[in-house]
Amino acid sequence: MSEGLHAEIELSRGSFDLRVAFDVEAGTVLAVLGPNGSGKSSLLGCLSGLLSPDLATITLDGRALHGLPPHARAVGLLSQDPLLFPHLSVLDNVAFSPRSKGAGRARAREIAEHWLEQVGVAEFAERKPAQLSGGQAQRVGLARALAGDPDLLLLDEPLAALDVDATPAVRGVLRRMLDQAGTRTTVLVTHDPLDALTLADQVLVLADGRAVERGPVRTVLAAPRTAFTARIAGLNLVAGTATTDGLRTEDGTVVAGIPAPDTEPGKPAVAVFAPSAVSVYPAEEDHAGSPRNTATVVVAGLEPQGAVIRLRTTGQGWAAGLSADLTPAAVADLRLEPGATVSLSIKATTVTIHPAHAAPIGSGLNP
């Protein structure tokens, strides 16, 4: 693609191996999700030039970035720690970015004032970083990243270090800045699906250095194909092989559900359903009714989740590791506690069967 970002990257660091390829359309935001150690930060390091991959093709709007030093890539980078210069004022921290690109002192300060105003911290221009809260410092870091007028903006867990009160405000600033980005391309690494849902257009999920899911954010999170994505999306996922009316697990159990249109019988598939779709009964109770999926499991834990209690299970078979959402009253009535044996029931109409990728997708590279 000529417009936007195209990347094909191979990087080996000790026993870790990153091999991934992807495109990001100009003016859009790609969220990169994945468990710790999946390669998210290594990917950003290769894009920024801070890491040297073994092999890479990286182009931005048709301009080759691979081989260029970081300062020549027109890339802005913001991480968990904004890394502000402690001896400079907020204004001079932000002005440093355009100054490093050749702008005069007066012009650089004018640009800095503009971006401080945009991110809502103009009143702190003369303060030193030590006088800022975490949320204020992160806004300044964002202003500095944008003040250099980057063609590519890289955001590495920019909200992860903020406290719960500061996060929504900074997320709102980020959303507003990204909405005004024009043709600027952005890659956002995050562990929070809310960041992906509110800030990104597309999502790329990494696991063990490979791309395992990719597509529009809402599509991927609504129909996850891997256990990690299902977990961060707050959904249950059971892997197996698609049948005409459900999924057969590795132990031979058939989970009844509604196949998505692109599901092929005999192919790898996943059954996806919400914790709210799981009913919990005493293990000895007979819960007859409409056709359902049932299993006996052991309660592993109970966690408050807003107005509900999330029950997590353990045990043997396909239902081990599932989650169910219950009211506090139901938990009390059932006398649930870790170690208790319970029966689960899930209506087939609440289960959707989706194709699963048997191998990493979108590598674009030779194995």
N, C-alpha and C positions, 0 to 999 in steps of 0.2 A: 504494500500500500504506500502511496506517495505522501499522503497527508496523515499526520499523527505519528504514533510511535510504533516501530516494528523492532522486535528483539528476538534474537536466537542466542542463547547463552549456555556455555558449558564451563563448569567450574568444579575443580576438585580441591578439597582442603582436608588433608588427612584421610579419614575414612568416609567423609561426607562428599557426596557427588550431586551437583545441581545440573540438571539438563532440562531446559524449558524454552518454549517459544510462544510468543503471543503478539497480538496487535492491539493498539488502543487508538480509537478514532480521535482525530483532532477535536479539542474542545470538550472531551468527555473525561470521566473519572473511572479508573479501574481500581477496585478494592482487591487487595491480596490477603486472603485468609489462610490459616493453617496452624497446626499445633506447633509448640516450641520445637525448634530444630528442623523445621520443614524447609527452610531456605529463604524465608521472607526477607530478612535483613541482608542476607548475601545477595539476593536479587537486586535490592536497592543499591547495595554497594557497587555492583557491576554497572548499573545504569548511571550512577553518579560519577564513576571513575575512581572511587576510593578503593575498589578491589580490581585486580587484574585477572579476568577469566582466562581459562586455557584457550578458549575459542569463542568468538562473539561476532555477531553482526547486529549492530544497533543503529537504527536510522530514525531521525526525527524530522518529519516533513521533508523527507528525501535527503536530508543532510546526514552524512555518516558521523556518528559519535565515537564508535569504537576506535581506539588508538589515540583519541584526544585526551589531554590532561583534564582534570576536573574543572579548572577555571575556564577552559575553552568550550565547554559543553552547553552553556546557557541553561544550566540546571539549578533550581533552588531546592534546598533540602532542609526539612524541619523534623527533628527527632523528639523523643520523649523529653530530653533535656535541651532547652533552646540554646545552650552554650553561649550565653551573652558574655561579652567582655566585662569583667567586674569593675575595671577602672574607668570605663566610658559611661557617659549618660545614656539614657534610653534613646534619645535623639541621635547621638553619635553612633550607637550600636546599629541603628537602622541605616544611617547614612553611610556606614562602612561598606555596605553592599554596592550602591552605585559608585562610591569613590573607588572601589577596587576595579570597577569597569571603566574608569577614566573620567568620570564626572567631576567637575570642579566642586570646591567645598560648598559654595552657596547653592548650586544646583542640587547637590547631594542632600543637603539639609531640606531643601524644598520638597524633594521626593520623599524624604523620610517623614516630614510633617504630614504629607498627604496620606501615606500608608498608616501612620499612627492614628490619624483621624478615621480612616476606613475601618480599622479593627477596634476602635473605641477606647484607646488609651492615650489620646493626645495630651491629656492633663498631666501625664506622668513623664513628659518629655525630658525634664531636667533631673529626674531621679536616677539613682544608680540601681543596678539590678538587685542588689541586696535589700532594697527598700520596696520591692514588688512582691505580691503574692504569686503563688504558682500559676494561677490562671492569667494574671497580668503579664507575667514573664513569657508565657506561651504565646500570648497575643503579640507581644513585641517580637518574639522569634518568627512568627508568621509574617509580620510586617517586614522584617529584614529579608525573609526569603522572597517576598513579593517585590521588594524595592529594587532588586536586581533585574526585574522584568524578565524572568526566566521563561523559556519556551516549554520547559518541562518542570513540573513541580512534584517533588518526591516527599511524601509525608510518612514518617516511620513511627507508628504508634503515638501520634501527637497528643492524644488525650489520656494515655495510659497512666501517667504519673500525677494526674490532677485528682483533687479530692472530689467527692460526690457532688458538692455544691457548685464547684467551678466548671465541671464537665459540660453540663447542658449549655451554659453561656458560651463557652469556647466552641462547642460543636455548632452552635447557631452562627457564630462569626465565620467559622470555616465554611458552612453551607452557603452563607451569603457571598463570601469571596469566590467560592467555586462556581456559583451561579453567574457571577460576573466575569468569569475567566475568558470568555470569548473563544479564541482558538487554542488557548493554552491547554496542554494535555497534563493530566495528573495521575499519579500512581500512589495509592494510599494503602499502607500496610496497617492492619488492625486485627485485634482479636475479638472485637465487639461487633456482633451482627447489626446492632443499632447504627453504628458508624457506617456500615456498608449500606444499610437500607436508607439512611437519610442523606448520605453524601455521595454515593457512587452510582454509576450507570450500569457497570458491568462488574462481575466478580470472577476472580481466579483463585481456586483453592489448591494449595500445595500440600503434598505429603511426601516425606522422604526425598525431597529435591525434584519431584515430578508434579506436573499439573494433572489433577485428578477430576476436577470439575471446572466448568467455565460457562459463562452466559450472563444474561440479564440478572441483576441482583434478586429481584422478586421471584423470578423463575427458579433460580438455583436454590434459594432458601425455602421456597414453597414445596419443592420436589427434590430434596437432597438425595444424592446418589452414594454418599459415603457416611460412615458413622460419625466422623468428626463434624461434618456439615450439619447432620441431623441434630447432633448434640448442641451446637451453638445456636441452631435455629429453634431449639426447644422442642424438637419432635422425636418420636420413636422411629427407629429404623431396624428392619429385620432383613438380612441378606439371604439369597437363595437363587432358585431357578424359576423363571416364569412358567405358569401353567395357563390354561385357557381361562380360568376364573380365580386366579390367585398366584400363590408362590409356594414352592416346595423347598423347605429348609434342608440343611446338610444332614440332619438326623431323620429326614423323611416326613416330617410334619407338614401338612398343607395349611397355609394361612390364607383364608378366603379374603378376597378383596376385589376392587374394581380396577382392571388393567387400564393404564393410560394408552392412548391410541398407538403410540410408537413401541409398545411392549410386544415382544415376540416370544411365544411359548418355546421353552427349551433353552432360552438365552439367559445370561446372568441378569438378575433383577433385584429390586429392593421393595419391601412393603413399608409404607410411611403412614403414620397416624399420630395424632396429637395426644398428649397425656390426658387431656380432658375426655378423650374417647374411651379411656380404659376404666371399666367398672371393677370394683374390688368387693369380694365377698369372703365370709369365713370359709376356710378350706373345706369344711364338711357340708356346706350348704349346696343344695341342688338349685341352680339358677336356669331353669328352662325358659325358653322364649324363642324369639326369632333366631335364625341361624347366626352363630357367633363363633369367634375364636376363643378358646379357653385354655388355661394353663394353671398349674399350681407352682407357686414360687415362694421364696422367703423374703421378708422385708429386710432390706439392707440399711435403710435410713429414711428419716422423715425431715424435710426441710421446709421452712416457711417460704412461700413464694407469693408475696402480696396477700390477697384475700384467701388463698388456698394453701394447702399443705401438699408438697410434692413427695410422693412415696417412690423410692427407688428399690429395685428388686435385685436379688441374686438367686443362685441355685443352678439347676441343670436345665438344658433344653433351650428352645428358641426364645422363650420369654425372659430369660435371665438378663438383667441389665435394663429392662424397660422402666418407664416412669408413668405414674398415674397421679392426677390432680384430684384432691379430695377436700371437702370442707372440714374445718376443725371439728364440727359436730360429728361428721361421719368417722373421723379418726377416733374420736372419743367413744362413739357407739360401738365401733368394731374393736376397740381396745387394742389398737395397733401399736406395735413397738418393734424395734430391731430384733430379728430372730423369729418373729411370728410367721407361721405358714398361712398363706392366703391364696385365694383363687382369683384369677383375672379373667375378664370377659371383654371382648372387643367386637362390636358389630362389624360385619363385613362391609356394610355401606360406608363406614368411616375410614376404611383402609384403601389406600391407592397404591397400585403396583406400577413401578417405573423401571425402565431399563437401567442397568448398572453397567459401568464401564469395566470390562475385564482387565484392562491395562490402562496406564496413564494416557490421557488424551492430549492432543495438541502439542506434542513435543516438537514436531517439525524438524527433528534431527535424526540422524542415523543412530541406531542402538549401538 
